[in-house]
Amino acid sequence: MYKKVILVAYDSDFVPAVQEAKNEGLIVYACFSRITGTGIHDELHSICDDRIELTADILSKIPRSHT
């Protein structure tokens, strides 16, 4: 069984799903970026167990597909 969830999102549409995951005993991490200027919705920020900001430095290290 999984114990942790990593959610890459920024809006409040995911709050019910995060709440359900937490009700099941899962730890939820929200990954988000402020690069587009949006950041993370306050309600989603509050409900997640921890938050990880995807900075430009982190995003630049992700391999890109060359198709």
N, C-alpha and C positions, 0 to 999 in steps of 0.2 A: 504494500500500500504506500502511496505517496504521502509525504509529510509536509512538503513545501510546494508552493506555487509561485512561479515568476510570471508576472503580468506586464506586458509591454503595452501601455495605454496611458491616456491622459484625461479622459472624460468620465463623467459620472454615470454613463450607461453601464459601466461594469460594477457599480456599487452593489447591486443585488447579488451578482455572482460571487463577489468577494465575500459578502456577508454569509452566503451559503457555504462557501469553502471554509470560512472560519468556524461556522456552526458545526462542521464536520471535523474540526480539530486541526485543520491545515494552517500552516504559517504562510502568509501571503506577502510577497515582495512586489512593489510596483516599480518598474523601470520606466523612466520618462526622460524627455529632453526639452530644454528651453530654447533650443536652437531656432525653432520655428516661432518662438515668442509665446507659445501657449503654456508651457509648464505642465502642471498637473492640477486637476480640479481639487478644490479644498476638501470636499467630502471624500473623494477617493484617497487623497493624501492622509486624511484622518483615520480611515477605516483599515488601511493596510498596516501590517506589522512593522514593515520597514520600507524605505524608499531608496532607490538607487538612481542618481541622475546620470544620464548618458551624455557626457560632455563631448565636445568636438574631438578632444584627444582620444577618448575611449572609442568613439565611432570611427575614427580614422584607422584604428587597429583591426577593425573587422574586415576579413577578406571579402573581396568583391568578386562576383562571378564575371567571367570574361566571355560572354556568349555573343 
